[in-house]
Amino acid sequence: MRNIVILHENDEWLVPLRAEFAKREVTAMEWFLDTGTVAFDEAPADAVYYNRMSASSHTRGHRFSPELTRAVLTRLESFGRTVVNNSQVLAFEVCKLSQYAALQRAGLKVPRTHAVVGKQHLVAAAQAFNQWPLIIKPNRGGKGLGVQRFESVETLKNYLARTDLDEPLDGIWLLQEYIQPQQPFITRAEFIGRKFLYTVQVNTEDGFELCPADNCSIEDQFCPTGEQAHKFSITERFNNHDIIAKLEGFLEANQIDVAGIEFIENATGELFVYDVNTNTNYNQAAEQRAGVSATGMGAIADYLIELARD
């Protein structure tokens, strides 16, 4: 059996995965990617490498972790190593526009979206967009951070007048139509090995910053730990819906091995996909309440072990 190496920048997110490996009496190696050197001309060990780099790494002080990871993955791929969520997948993780283009090619609906570079252009762009309310969010985000809803151009102007406003990391703001949900929920479909695992329903009544990790770094009321864990519940409503097959086709076409894909249902039942998270986390409390036979982290451990034994 080959070694399993997990590429990451957040130790807390690995706690439940380590536990699943321990149950299977397997120890995975870990490669913490924050700063370092890539010996591009030297052959890496023949192992299974699992990329768990996150677009939100900068919120934990790891500004260049995705860039370093891209160099590492490029080296691994150039030597033909087994990579789960390869460099192309990392590119999707840090660029929502790329996600939307690929989703549309797969026959999936995405919200109407315009890209804006330069805060000074946002008001004029929103007026030209001319669809209120609208959402503004960063092209490179993570955890739902920076997502804001505006009811009018006046509320947008007031927001942009703030002195503490953070620019998106890559400079790209996304103007996006607000999809009025049929219910105050979004749905997140989980896939491992490019195959459907389950869907989780997430209550959005308190806001957009909803990360499903058990150990989440969002230090506010939106964090789904403790008393907020009830926001997440596993549902079977979409298990036989044709969107699942379309999403599996999207994953296959783009070589995405592990992902959580979020979509929303409007008042007439149309489904819009708006986020592909390739560094997916799972809420263990929701899994326990649902009594799922295959937990998210357990299924990932099994998938990686199977690859390592192949």
Protein Blocks (a to p, Z undefined) as FASTA:
>chain_A
ZZdddddfbfklmmmmmmmmmmnopacdddddfbdcddfkbccdddddddfbdfklmmno
paklmmmmmmmmmmmmmnopacehifklmmmmmomklmmmmmmmnopacddddddehjkl
mmmmmmmnopacdddddfbgcehioiacdfbfklmmmmmmpmkbccdfklpacddddddd
fbacddddddehhiafbdcdddfklojbdcfbfbdcbdcfklcghjlmmmpccdfklmmg
cklmmmmmmmmmnopabdcddddddfkopacdfbdcfbbcddfklmmmnopabdfklmmm
mmmmmmmmZZ
